[in-house]
Amino acid sequence: MTPPADVITVVGEALVDVIVRAGSDEPALHPGGSPANVAVALSRLGQRAALVTQIGTDDYGALLRAHLETNGVRLGPPTPRRAGR
């Protein structure tokens, strides 16, 4: 992926924090990772942002991809999507 010159490109990880709170058996899933958070923040501030990272094809990867796309962050390099998605 070669982003246009007016896109701020962030390089690094995207991950999912799995939090289990006291008194709960259900984990809460929070997409993040410092570079992913920076790209999301830039996009929310009105900047065109891209994140160069690797995202898996599992459910966590789908959560990350949806979070980044919903927040207007372009992804690169392209990562494979699960069949049927």
PyMOL Python script that loads the backbone (N, CA, C, O; Angstrom):
from pymol import cmd

cmd.read_pdbstr("""\
ATOM      1  N   MET A   1       0.847  -1.177   0.000  1.00  0.00           N
ATOM      2  CA  MET A   1       0.000   0.000   0.000  1.00  0.00           C
ATOM      3  C   MET A   1       0.883   1.228   0.000  1.00  0.00           C
ATOM      4  O   MET A   1       1.747   1.367   0.866  1.00  0.00           O
ATOM      5  N   THR A   2       0.687   2.111  -0.943  1.00  0.00           N
ATOM      6  CA  THR A   2       1.388   3.382  -0.979  1.00  0.00           C
ATOM      7  C   THR A   2       0.363   4.481  -0.764  1.00  0.00           C
ATOM      8  O   THR A   2      -0.354   4.851  -1.693  1.00  0.00           O
ATOM      9  N   PRO A   3       0.286   5.009   0.464  1.00  0.00           N
ATOM     10  CA  PRO A   3      -0.716   6.031   0.745  1.00  0.00           C
ATOM     11  C   PRO A   3      -0.362   7.351   0.080  1.00  0.00           C
ATOM     12  O   PRO A   3       0.814   7.638  -0.146  1.00  0.00           O
ATOM     13  N   PRO A   4      -1.370   8.156  -0.236  1.00  0.00           N
ATOM     14  CA  PRO A   4      -1.098   9.492  -0.762  1.00  0.00           C
ATOM     15  C   PRO A   4      -0.285  10.300   0.239  1.00  0.00           C
ATOM     16  O   PRO A   4      -0.244   9.970   1.424  1.00  0.00           O
ATOM     17  N   ALA A   5       0.361  11.358  -0.239  1.00  0.00           N
ATOM     18  CA  ALA A   5       1.254  12.154   0.605  1.00  0.00           C
ATOM     19  C   ALA A   5       0.547  12.819   1.771  1.00  0.00           C
ATOM     20  O   ALA A   5       1.187  13.134   2.774  1.00  0.00           O
ATOM     21  N   ASP A   6      -0.761  13.043   1.667  1.00  0.00           N
ATOM     22  CA  ASP A   6      -1.453  13.738   2.742  1.00  0.00           C
ATOM     23  C   ASP A   6      -2.005  12.793   3.803  1.00  0.00           C
ATOM     24  O   ASP A   6      -2.859  13.185   4.599  1.00  0.00           O
ATOM     25  N   VAL A   7      -1.530  11.564   3.820  1.00  0.00           N
ATOM     26  CA  VAL A   7      -1.943  10.582   4.827  1.00  0.00           C
ATOM     27  C   VAL A   7      -0.804  10.407   5.822  1.00  0.00           C
ATOM     28  O   VAL A   7       0.344  10.202   5.428  1.00  0.00           O
ATOM     29  N   ILE A   8      -1.119  10.487   7.103  1.00  0.00           N
ATOM     30  CA  ILE A   8      -0.121  10.210   8.136  1.00  0.00           C
ATOM     31  C   ILE A   8      -0.100   8.695   8.331  1.00  0.00           C
ATOM     32  O   ILE A   8      -1.127   8.090   8.637  1.00  0.00           O
ATOM     33  N   THR A   9       1.065   8.090   8.155  1.00  0.00           N
ATOM     34  CA  THR A   9       1.194   6.644   8.260  1.00  0.00           C
ATOM     35  C   THR A   9       1.850   6.271   9.583  1.00  0.00           C
ATOM     36  O   THR A   9       2.925   6.764   9.924  1.00  0.00           O
ATOM     37  N   VAL A  10       1.184   5.399  10.315  1.00  0.00           N
ATOM     38  CA  VAL A  10       1.678   4.893  11.595  1.00  0.00           C
ATOM     39  C   VAL A  10       2.054   3.434  11.378  1.00  0.00           C
ATOM     40  O   VAL A  10       1.327   2.695  10.714  1.00  0.00           O
ATOM     41  N   VAL A  11       3.182   3.021  11.934  1.00  0.00           N
ATOM     42  CA  VAL A  11       3.654   1.645  11.783  1.00  0.00           C
ATOM     43  C   VAL A  11       3.727   0.992  13.162  1.00  0.00           C
ATOM     44  O   VAL A  11       4.326   1.547  14.084  1.00  0.00           O
ATOM     45  N   GLY A  12       3.120  -0.181  13.302  1.00  0.00           N
ATOM     46  CA  GLY A  12       3.215  -0.893  14.573  1.00  0.00           C
ATOM     47  C   GLY A  12       2.051  -1.828  14.790  1.00  0.00           C
ATOM     48  O   GLY A  12       1.295  -2.142  13.871  1.00  0.00           O
ATOM     49  N   GLU A  13       1.922  -2.272  16.046  1.00  0.00           N
ATOM     50  CA  GLU A  13       0.947  -3.323  16.331  1.00  0.00           C
ATOM     51  C   GLU A  13      -0.470  -2.821  16.544  1.00  0.00           C
ATOM     52  O   GLU A  13      -0.716  -1.667  16.895  1.00  0.00           O
ATOM     53  N   ALA A  14      -1.372  -3.734  16.315  1.00  0.00           N
ATOM     54  CA  ALA A  14      -2.773  -3.586  16.697  1.00  0.00           C
ATOM     55  C   ALA A  14      -3.071  -4.859  17.485  1.00  0.00           C
ATOM     56  O   ALA A  14      -2.721  -5.958  17.055  1.00  0.00           O
ATOM     57  N   LEU A  15      -3.708  -4.708  18.622  1.00  0.00           N
ATOM     58  CA  LEU A  15      -3.965  -5.878  19.461  1.00  0.00           C
ATOM     59  C   LEU A  15      -5.284  -5.731  20.177  1.00  0.00           C
ATOM     60  O   LEU A  15      -5.908  -4.670  20.147  1.00  0.00           O
ATOM     61  N   VAL A  16      -5.706  -6.801  20.822  1.00  0.00           N
ATOM     62  CA  VAL A  16      -6.950  -6.791  21.590  1.00  0.00           C
ATOM     63  C   VAL A  16      -6.612  -7.070  23.040  1.00  0.00           C
ATOM     64  O   VAL A  16      -6.009  -8.094  23.361  1.00  0.00           O
ATOM     65  N   ASP A  17      -7.002  -6.152  23.917  1.00  0.00           N
ATOM     66  CA  ASP A  17      -6.875  -6.380  25.354  1.00  0.00           C
ATOM     67  C   ASP A  17      -8.103  -7.161  25.809  1.00  0.00           C
ATOM     68  O   ASP A  17      -9.234  -6.774  25.516  1.00  0.00           O
ATOM     69  N   VAL A  18      -7.879  -8.253  26.518  1.00  0.00           N
ATOM     70  CA  VAL A  18      -8.970  -9.064  27.054  1.00  0.00           C
ATOM     71  C   VAL A  18      -8.980  -8.842  28.559  1.00  0.00           C
ATOM     72  O   VAL A  18      -8.041  -9.227  29.257  1.00  0.00           O
ATOM     73  N   ILE A  19     -10.047  -8.216  29.059  1.00  0.00           N
ATOM     74  CA  ILE A  19     -10.147  -7.841  30.469  1.00  0.00           C
ATOM     75  C   ILE A  19     -11.285  -8.618  31.120  1.00  0.00           C
ATOM     76  O   ILE A  19     -12.414  -8.617  30.629  1.00  0.00           O
ATOM     77  N   VAL A  20     -10.975  -9.278  32.229  1.00  0.00           N
ATOM     78  CA  VAL A  20     -12.007  -9.940  33.027  1.00  0.00           C
ATOM     79  C   VAL A  20     -12.068  -9.201  34.353  1.00  0.00           C
ATOM     80  O   VAL A  20     -11.108  -9.203  35.123  1.00  0.00           O
ATOM     81  N   ARG A  21     -13.185  -8.582  34.607  1.00  0.00           N
ATOM     82  CA  ARG A  21     -13.359  -7.808  35.839  1.00  0.00           C
ATOM     83  C   ARG A  21     -13.797  -8.714  36.977  1.00  0.00           C
ATOM     84  O   ARG A  21     -14.446  -9.737  36.757  1.00  0.00           O
ATOM     85  N   ALA A  22     -13.437  -8.331  38.192  1.00  0.00           N
ATOM     86  CA  ALA A  22     -13.823  -9.090  39.383  1.00  0.00           C
ATOM     87  C   ALA A  22     -15.344  -9.221  39.424  1.00  0.00           C
ATOM     88  O   ALA A  22     -16.069  -8.251  39.204  1.00  0.00           O
ATOM     89  N   GLY A  23     -15.806 -10.414  39.704  1.00  0.00           N
ATOM     90  CA  GLY A  23     -17.236 -10.659  39.798  1.00  0.00           C
ATOM     91  C   GLY A  23     -17.905 -10.946  38.468  1.00  0.00           C
ATOM     92  O   GLY A  23     -19.122 -11.120  38.415  1.00  0.00           O
ATOM     93  N   SER A  24     -17.135 -10.997  37.397  1.00  0.00           N
ATOM     94  CA  SER A  24     -17.691 -11.274  36.070  1.00  0.00           C
ATOM     95  C   SER A  24     -16.943 -12.432  35.437  1.00  0.00           C
ATOM     96  O   SER A  24     -15.723 -12.540  35.561  1.00  0.00           O
ATOM     97  N   ASP A  25     -17.679 -13.291  34.763  1.00  0.00           N
ATOM     98  CA  ASP A  25     -17.054 -14.393  34.034  1.00  0.00           C
ATOM     99  C   ASP A  25     -16.849 -14.051  32.564  1.00  0.00           C
ATOM    100  O   ASP A  25     -16.147 -14.763  31.846  1.00  0.00           O
ATOM    101  N   GLU A  26     -17.461 -12.963  32.123  1.00  0.00           N
ATOM    102  CA  GLU A  26     -17.389 -12.567  30.716  1.00  0.00           C
ATOM    103  C   GLU A  26     -16.233 -11.596  30.490  1.00  0.00           C
ATOM    104  O   GLU A  26     -16.167 -10.555  31.143  1.00  0.00           O
ATOM    105  N   PRO A  27     -15.322 -11.924  29.573  1.00  0.00           N
ATOM    106  CA  PRO A  27     -14.249 -10.985  29.267  1.00  0.00           C
ATOM    107  C   PRO A  27     -14.761  -9.822  28.411  1.00  0.00           C
ATOM    108  O   PRO A  27     -15.654  -9.987  27.580  1.00  0.00           O
ATOM    109  N   ALA A  28     -14.183  -8.668  28.630  1.00  0.00           N
ATOM    110  CA  ALA A  28     -14.455  -7.503  27.787  1.00  0.00           C
ATOM    111  C   ALA A  28     -13.298  -7.372  26.807  1.00  0.00           C
ATOM    112  O   ALA A  28     -12.136  -7.446  27.205  1.00  0.00           O
ATOM    113  N   LEU A  29     -13.603  -7.178  25.539  1.00  0.00           N
ATOM    114  CA  LEU A  29     -12.586  -7.067  24.495  1.00  0.00           C
ATOM    115  C   LEU A  29     -12.442  -5.602  24.092  1.00  0.00           C
ATOM    116  O   LEU A  29     -13.426  -4.933  23.778  1.00  0.00           O
ATOM    117  N   HIS A  30     -11.195  -5.113  24.105  1.00  0.00           N
ATOM    118  CA  HIS A  30     -10.924  -3.716  23.779  1.00  0.00           C
ATOM    119  C   HIS A  30      -9.837  -3.650  22.712  1.00  0.00           C
ATOM    120  O   HIS A  30      -8.686  -3.979  22.994  1.00  0.00           O
ATOM    121  N   PRO A  31     -10.175  -3.230  21.488  1.00  0.00           N
ATOM    122  CA  PRO A  31      -9.141  -3.093  20.468  1.00  0.00           C
ATOM    123  C   PRO A  31      -8.191  -1.966  20.831  1.00  0.00           C
ATOM    124  O   PRO A  31      -8.601  -0.944  21.381  1.00  0.00           O
ATOM    125  N   GLY A  32      -6.923  -2.163  20.518  1.00  0.00           N
ATOM    126  CA  GLY A  32      -5.958  -1.122  20.836  1.00  0.00           C
ATOM    127  C   GLY A  32      -4.573  -1.450  20.343  1.00  0.00           C
ATOM    128  O   GLY A  32      -4.389  -1.964  19.240  1.00  0.00           O
ATOM    129  N   GLY A  33      -3.604  -1.143  21.178  1.00  0.00           N
ATOM    130  CA  GLY A  33      -2.197  -1.169  20.794  1.00  0.00           C
ATOM    131  C   GLY A  33      -1.816   0.274  20.542  1.00  0.00           C
ATOM    132  O   GLY A  33      -2.543   0.991  19.856  1.00  0.00           O
ATOM    133  N   SER A  34      -0.711   0.707  21.073  1.00  0.00           N
ATOM    134  CA  SER A  34      -0.338   2.122  20.991  1.00  0.00           C
ATOM    135  C   SER A  34      -0.366   2.680  19.566  1.00  0.00           C
ATOM    136  O   SER A  34      -0.977   3.726  19.347  1.00  0.00           O
ATOM    137  N   PRO A  35       0.273   2.021  18.582  1.00  0.00           N
ATOM    138  CA  PRO A  35       0.227   2.576  17.228  1.00  0.00           C
ATOM    139  C   PRO A  35      -1.197   2.644  16.657  1.00  0.00           C
ATOM    140  O   PRO A  35      -1.553   3.619  15.995  1.00  0.00           O
ATOM    141  N   ALA A  36      -2.002   1.620  16.910  1.00  0.00           N
ATOM    142  CA  ALA A  36      -3.386   1.639  16.433  1.00  0.00           C
ATOM    143  C   ALA A  36      -4.153   2.785  17.091  1.00  0.00           C
ATOM    144  O   ALA A  36      -4.938   3.468  16.434  1.00  0.00           O
ATOM    145  N   ASN A  37      -3.928   2.992  18.373  1.00  0.00           N
ATOM    146  CA  ASN A  37      -4.595   4.089  19.079  1.00  0.00           C
ATOM    147  C   ASN A  37      -4.189   5.447  18.516  1.00  0.00           C
ATOM    148  O   ASN A  37      -5.019   6.351  18.418  1.00  0.00           O
ATOM    149  N   VAL A  38      -2.928   5.594  18.149  1.00  0.00           N
ATOM    150  CA  VAL A  38      -2.459   6.859  17.559  1.00  0.00           C
ATOM    151  C   VAL A  38      -3.156   7.089  16.220  1.00  0.00           C
ATOM    152  O   VAL A  38      -3.618   8.196  15.944  1.00  0.00           O
ATOM    153  N   ALA A  39      -3.236   6.052  15.389  1.00  0.00           N
ATOM    154  CA  ALA A  39      -3.894   6.195  14.090  1.00  0.00           C
ATOM    155  C   ALA A  39      -5.368   6.564  14.262  1.00  0.00           C
ATOM    156  O   ALA A  39      -5.878   7.422  13.542  1.00  0.00           O
ATOM    157  N   VAL A  40      -6.050   5.929  15.203  1.00  0.00           N
ATOM    158  CA  VAL A  40      -7.456   6.246  15.466  1.00  0.00           C
ATOM    159  C   VAL A  40      -7.583   7.688  15.950  1.00  0.00           C
ATOM    160  O   VAL A  40      -8.463   8.417  15.492  1.00  0.00           O
ATOM    161  N   ALA A  41      -6.720   8.102  16.864  1.00  0.00           N
ATOM    162  CA  ALA A  41      -6.783   9.480  17.377  1.00  0.00           C
ATOM    163  C   ALA A  41      -6.554  10.494  16.256  1.00  0.00           C
ATOM    164  O   ALA A  41      -7.256  11.502  16.183  1.00  0.00           O
ATOM    165  N   LEU A  42      -5.586  10.237  15.391  1.00  0.00           N
ATOM    166  CA  LEU A  42      -5.342  11.146  14.260  1.00  0.00           C
ATOM    167  C   LEU A  42      -6.580  11.261  13.378  1.00  0.00           C
ATOM    168  O   LEU A  42      -6.970  12.357  12.973  1.00  0.00           O
ATOM    169  N   SER A  43      -7.192  10.113  13.088  1.00  0.00           N
ATOM    170  CA  SER A  43      -8.384  10.115  12.251  1.00  0.00           C
ATOM    171  C   SER A  43      -9.528  10.879  12.917  1.00  0.00           C
ATOM    172  O   SER A  43     -10.238  11.638  12.258  1.00  0.00           O
ATOM    173  N   ARG A  44      -9.703  10.678  14.210  1.00  0.00           N
ATOM    174  CA  ARG A  44     -10.763  11.389  14.936  1.00  0.00           C
ATOM    175  C   ARG A  44     -10.516  12.893  14.987  1.00  0.00           C
ATOM    176  O   ARG A  44     -11.453  13.677  15.140  1.00  0.00           O
ATOM    177  N   LEU A  45      -9.249  13.293  14.856  1.00  0.00           N
ATOM    178  CA  LEU A  45      -8.901  14.716  14.833  1.00  0.00           C
ATOM    179  C   LEU A  45      -8.990  15.310  13.426  1.00  0.00           C
ATOM    180  O   LEU A  45      -8.658  16.475  13.210  1.00  0.00           O
ATOM    181  N   GLY A  46      -9.444  14.490  12.474  1.00  0.00           N
ATOM    182  CA  GLY A  46      -9.642  14.997  11.122  1.00  0.00           C
ATOM    183  C   GLY A  46      -8.489  14.768  10.167  1.00  0.00           C
ATOM    184  O   GLY A  46      -8.529  15.235   9.029  1.00  0.00           O
ATOM    185  N   GLN A  47      -7.456  14.053  10.611  1.00  0.00           N
ATOM    186  CA  GLN A  47      -6.327  13.751   9.738  1.00  0.00           C
ATOM    187  C   GLN A  47      -6.583  12.435   9.009  1.00  0.00           C
ATOM    188  O   GLN A  47      -7.196  11.525   9.567  1.00  0.00           O
ATOM    189  N   ARG A  48      -6.118  12.332   7.775  1.00  0.00           N
ATOM    190  CA  ARG A  48      -6.182  11.045   7.079  1.00  0.00           C
ATOM    191  C   ARG A  48      -5.056  10.189   7.641  1.00  0.00           C
ATOM    192  O   ARG A  48      -3.898  10.606   7.643  1.00  0.00           O
ATOM    193  N   ALA A  49      -5.394   8.988   8.119  1.00  0.00           N
ATOM    194  CA  ALA A  49      -4.406   8.140   8.791  1.00  0.00           C
ATOM    195  C   ALA A  49      -4.430   6.735   8.221  1.00  0.00           C
ATOM    196  O   ALA A  49      -5.479   6.219   7.835  1.00  0.00           O
ATOM    197  N   ALA A  50      -3.247   6.122   8.175  1.00  0.00           N
ATOM    198  CA  ALA A  50      -3.098   4.729   7.761  1.00  0.00           C
ATOM    199  C   ALA A  50      -2.275   4.015   8.824  1.00  0.00           C
ATOM    200  O   ALA A  50      -1.398   4.610   9.450  1.00  0.00           O
ATOM    201  N   LEU A  51      -2.565   2.740   9.018  1.00  0.00           N
ATOM    202  CA  LEU A  51      -1.807   1.910   9.945  1.00  0.00           C
ATOM    203  C   LEU A  51      -1.207   0.754   9.169  1.00  0.00           C
ATOM    204  O   LEU A  51      -1.924  -0.039   8.558  1.00  0.00           O
ATOM    205  N   VAL A  52       0.127   0.664   9.198  1.00  0.00           N
ATOM    206  CA  VAL A  52       0.819  -0.451   8.567  1.00  0.00           C
ATOM    207  C   VAL A  52       1.073  -1.468   9.658  1.00  0.00           C
ATOM    208  O   VAL A  52       1.838  -1.219  10.590  1.00  0.00           O
ATOM    209  N   THR A  53       0.424  -2.622   9.537  1.00  0.00           N
ATOM    210  CA  THR A  53       0.483  -3.648  10.571  1.00  0.00           C
ATOM    211  C   THR A  53       0.086  -4.983   9.969  1.00  0.00           C
ATOM    212  O   THR A  53      -0.266  -5.059   8.792  1.00  0.00           O
ATOM    213  N   GLN A  54       0.140  -6.011  10.752  1.00  0.00           N
ATOM    214  CA  GLN A  54      -0.381  -7.318  10.372  1.00  0.00           C
ATOM    215  C   GLN A  54      -1.559  -7.613  11.279  1.00  0.00           C
ATOM    216  O   GLN A  54      -1.454  -7.477  12.498  1.00  0.00           O
ATOM    217  N   ILE A  55      -2.678  -8.014  10.699  1.00  0.00           N
ATOM    218  CA  ILE A  55      -3.866  -8.358  11.469  1.00  0.00           C
ATOM    219  C   ILE A  55      -4.267  -9.773  11.104  1.00  0.00           C
ATOM    220  O   ILE A  55      -4.345 -10.125   9.927  1.00  0.00           O
ATOM    221  N   GLY A  56      -4.522 -10.581  12.121  1.00  0.00           N
ATOM    222  CA  GLY A  56      -4.886 -11.975  11.901  1.00  0.00           C
ATOM    223  C   GLY A  56      -6.250 -12.125  11.255  1.00  0.00           C
ATOM    224  O   GLY A  56      -6.995 -11.158  11.097  1.00  0.00           O
ATOM    225  N   THR A  57      -6.558 -13.348  10.889  1.00  0.00           N
ATOM    226  CA  THR A  57      -7.830 -13.650  10.237  1.00  0.00           C
ATOM    227  C   THR A  57      -8.834 -14.262  11.207  1.00  0.00           C
ATOM    228  O   THR A  57      -9.876 -14.763  10.783  1.00  0.00           O
ATOM    229  N   ASP A  58      -8.533 -14.226  12.502  1.00  0.00           N
ATOM    230  CA  ASP A  58      -9.438 -14.787  13.516  1.00  0.00           C
ATOM    231  C   ASP A  58     -10.455 -13.721  13.963  1.00  0.00           C
ATOM    232  O   ASP A  58     -10.519 -12.636  13.387  1.00  0.00           O
ATOM    233  N   ASP A  59     -11.233 -14.042  14.980  1.00  0.00           N
ATOM    234  CA  ASP A  59     -12.247 -13.106  15.466  1.00  0.00           C
ATOM    235  C   ASP A  59     -11.636 -11.821  16.018  1.00  0.00           C
ATOM    236  O   ASP A  59     -12.215 -10.746  15.867  1.00  0.00           O
ATOM    237  N   TYR A  60     -10.469 -11.926  16.656  1.00  0.00           N
ATOM    238  CA  TYR A  60      -9.804 -10.721  17.151  1.00  0.00           C
ATOM    239  C   TYR A  60      -9.399  -9.828  15.976  1.00  0.00           C
ATOM    240  O   TYR A  60      -9.532  -8.606  16.041  1.00  0.00           O
ATOM    241  N   GLY A  61      -8.911 -10.442  14.915  1.00  0.00           N
ATOM    242  CA  GLY A  61      -8.550  -9.681  13.725  1.00  0.00           C
ATOM    243  C   GLY A  61      -9.751  -8.972  13.131  1.00  0.00           C
ATOM    244  O   GLY A  61      -9.651  -7.822  12.703  1.00  0.00           O
ATOM    245  N   ALA A  62     -10.892  -9.656  13.105  1.00  0.00           N
ATOM    246  CA  ALA A  62     -12.120  -9.040  12.588  1.00  0.00           C
ATOM    247  C   ALA A  62     -12.528  -7.857  13.458  1.00  0.00           C
ATOM    248  O   ALA A  62     -12.960  -6.826  12.942  1.00  0.00           O
ATOM    249  N   LEU A  63     -12.392  -8.000  14.783  1.00  0.00           N
ATOM    250  CA  LEU A  63     -12.712  -6.902  15.702  1.00  0.00           C
ATOM    251  C   LEU A  63     -11.795  -5.704  15.441  1.00  0.00           C
ATOM    252  O   LEU A  63     -12.261  -4.566  15.378  1.00  0.00           O
ATOM    253  N   LEU A  64     -10.501  -5.959  15.289  1.00  0.00           N
ATOM    254  CA  LEU A  64      -9.549  -4.882  15.025  1.00  0.00           C
ATOM    255  C   LEU A  64      -9.835  -4.195  13.702  1.00  0.00           C
ATOM    256  O   LEU A  64      -9.865  -2.967  13.620  1.00  0.00           O
ATOM    257  N   ARG A  65     -10.045  -4.994  12.671  1.00  0.00           N
ATOM    258  CA  ARG A  65     -10.309  -4.442  11.348  1.00  0.00           C
ATOM    259  C   ARG A  65     -11.557  -3.560  11.379  1.00  0.00           C
ATOM    260  O   ARG A  65     -11.551  -2.457  10.833  1.00  0.00           O
ATOM    261  N   ALA A  66     -12.617  -4.038  12.010  1.00  0.00           N
ATOM    262  CA  ALA A  66     -13.860  -3.256  12.089  1.00  0.00           C
ATOM    263  C   ALA A  66     -13.640  -1.959  12.865  1.00  0.00           C
ATOM    264  O   ALA A  66     -14.126  -0.903  12.459  1.00  0.00           O
ATOM    265  N   HIS A  67     -12.916  -2.033  13.972  1.00  0.00           N
ATOM    266  CA  HIS A  67     -12.644  -0.843  14.794  1.00  0.00           C
ATOM    267  C   HIS A  67     -11.870   0.204  13.990  1.00  0.00           C
ATOM    268  O   HIS A  67     -12.212   1.386  14.011  1.00  0.00           O
ATOM    269  N   LEU A  68     -10.836  -0.232  13.290  1.00  0.00           N
ATOM    270  CA  LEU A  68     -10.019   0.707  12.524  1.00  0.00           C
ATOM    271  C   LEU A  68     -10.801   1.285  11.350  1.00  0.00           C
ATOM    272  O   LEU A  68     -10.747   2.489  11.102  1.00  0.00           O
ATOM    273  N   GLU A  69     -11.520   0.444  10.635  1.00  0.00           N
ATOM    274  CA  GLU A  69     -12.298   0.928   9.499  1.00  0.00           C
ATOM    275  C   GLU A  69     -13.410   1.879   9.945  1.00  0.00           C
ATOM    276  O   GLU A  69     -13.656   2.897   9.298  1.00  0.00           O
ATOM    277  N   THR A  70     -14.081   1.545  11.052  1.00  0.00           N
ATOM    278  CA  THR A  70     -15.135   2.412  11.585  1.00  0.00           C
ATOM    279  C   THR A  70     -14.592   3.793  11.934  1.00  0.00           C
ATOM    280  O   THR A  70     -15.292   4.798  11.814  1.00  0.00           O
ATOM    281  N   ASN A  71     -13.337   3.825  12.366  1.00  0.00           N
ATOM    282  CA  ASN A  71     -12.714   5.090  12.757  1.00  0.00           C
ATOM    283  C   ASN A  71     -11.943   5.746  11.620  1.00  0.00           C
ATOM    284  O   ASN A  71     -11.196   6.698  11.848  1.00  0.00           O
ATOM    285  N   GLY A  72     -12.116   5.248  10.391  1.00  0.00           N
ATOM    286  CA  GLY A  72     -11.534   5.897   9.220  1.00  0.00           C
ATOM    287  C   GLY A  72     -10.053   5.681   9.015  1.00  0.00           C
ATOM    288  O   GLY A  72      -9.408   6.460   8.313  1.00  0.00           O
ATOM    289  N   VAL A  73      -9.494   4.631   9.617  1.00  0.00           N
ATOM    290  CA  VAL A  73      -8.064   4.347   9.470  1.00  0.00           C
ATOM    291  C   VAL A  73      -7.874   3.359   8.324  1.00  0.00           C
ATOM    292  O   VAL A  73      -8.475   2.285   8.310  1.00  0.00           O
ATOM    293  N   ARG A  74      -7.041   3.730   7.375  1.00  0.00           N
ATOM    294  CA  ARG A  74      -6.702   2.812   6.277  1.00  0.00           C
ATOM    295  C   ARG A  74      -5.736   1.756   6.797  1.00  0.00           C
ATOM    296  O   ARG A  74      -4.917   2.030   7.675  1.00  0.00           O
ATOM    297  N   LEU A  75      -5.835   0.558   6.255  1.00  0.00           N
ATOM    298  CA  LEU A  75      -4.950  -0.529   6.663  1.00  0.00           C
ATOM    299  C   LEU A  75      -3.955  -0.861   5.567  1.00  0.00           C
ATOM    300  O   LEU A  75      -4.275  -0.788   4.380  1.00  0.00           O
ATOM    301  N   GLY A  76      -2.765  -1.221   5.963  1.00  0.00           N
ATOM    302  CA  GLY A  76      -1.762  -1.662   5.012  1.00  0.00           C
ATOM    303  C   GLY A  76      -0.669  -2.399   5.749  1.00  0.00           C
ATOM    304  O   GLY A  76      -0.491  -2.119   6.935  1.00  0.00           O
ATOM    305  N   PRO A  77       0.065  -3.294   5.176  1.00  0.00           N
ATOM    306  CA  PRO A  77      -0.263  -3.856   3.873  1.00  0.00           C
ATOM    307  C   PRO A  77      -1.540  -4.675   3.961  1.00  0.00           C
ATOM    308  O   PRO A  77      -1.967  -5.027   5.061  1.00  0.00           O
ATOM    309  N   PRO A  78      -2.156  -4.984   2.832  1.00  0.00           N
ATOM    310  CA  PRO A  78      -3.393  -5.761   2.879  1.00  0.00           C
ATOM    311  C   PRO A  78      -3.189  -7.085   3.608  1.00  0.00           C
ATOM    312  O   PRO A  78      -2.174  -7.756   3.424  1.00  0.00           O
ATOM    313  N   THR A  79      -4.146  -7.448   4.423  1.00  0.00           N
ATOM    314  CA  THR A  79      -4.099  -8.729   5.127  1.00  0.00           C
ATOM    315  C   THR A  79      -5.251  -9.584   4.631  1.00  0.00           C
ATOM    316  O   THR A  79      -6.300  -9.054   4.265  1.00  0.00           O
ATOM    317  N   PRO A  80      -5.072 -10.899   4.611  1.00  0.00           N
ATOM    318  CA  PRO A  80      -6.140 -11.758   4.104  1.00  0.00           C
ATOM    319  C   PRO A  80      -7.355 -11.695   5.013  1.00  0.00           C
ATOM    320  O   PRO A  80      -7.226 -11.552   6.229  1.00  0.00           O
ATOM    321  N   ARG A  81      -8.523 -11.800   4.423  1.00  0.00           N
ATOM    322  CA  ARG A  81      -9.760 -11.839   5.182  1.00  0.00           C
ATOM    323  C   ARG A  81     -10.240 -13.279   5.261  1.00  0.00           C
ATOM    324  O   ARG A  81      -9.931 -14.103   4.401  1.00  0.00           O
ATOM    325  N   ARG A  82     -10.994 -13.561   6.300  1.00  0.00           N
ATOM    326  CA  ARG A  82     -11.561 -14.892   6.438  1.00  0.00           C
ATOM    327  C   ARG A  82     -12.567 -15.147   5.335  1.00  0.00           C
ATOM    328  O   ARG A  82     -13.202 -14.222   4.828  1.00  0.00           O
ATOM    329  N   ALA A  83     -12.705 -16.404   4.970  1.00  0.00           N
ATOM    330  CA  ALA A  83     -13.679 -16.779   3.957  1.00  0.00           C
ATOM    331  C   ALA A  83     -15.063 -16.333   4.404  1.00  0.00           C
ATOM    332  O   ALA A  83     -15.411 -16.476   5.576  1.00  0.00           O
ATOM    333  N   GLY A  84     -15.847 -15.799   3.492  1.00  0.00           N
ATOM    334  CA  GLY A  84     -17.196 -15.375   3.817  1.00  0.00           C
ATOM    335  C   GLY A  84     -17.291 -13.971   4.383  1.00  0.00           C
ATOM    336  O   GLY A  84     -18.381 -13.535   4.756  1.00  0.00           O
ATOM    337  N   ARG A  85     -16.184 -13.252   4.458  1.00  0.00           N
ATOM    338  CA  ARG A  85     -16.210 -11.875   4.995  1.00  0.00           C
ATOM    339  C   ARG A  85     -15.901 -10.885   3.913  1.00  0.00           C
ATOM    340  O   ARG A  85     -15.876  -9.681   4.167  1.00  0.00           O
TER     341      ARG A  85
END
""", "prot")
cmd.dss("prot")
cmd.show_as("cartoon", "prot")
cmd.util.cbc("prot")
cmd.orient("prot")
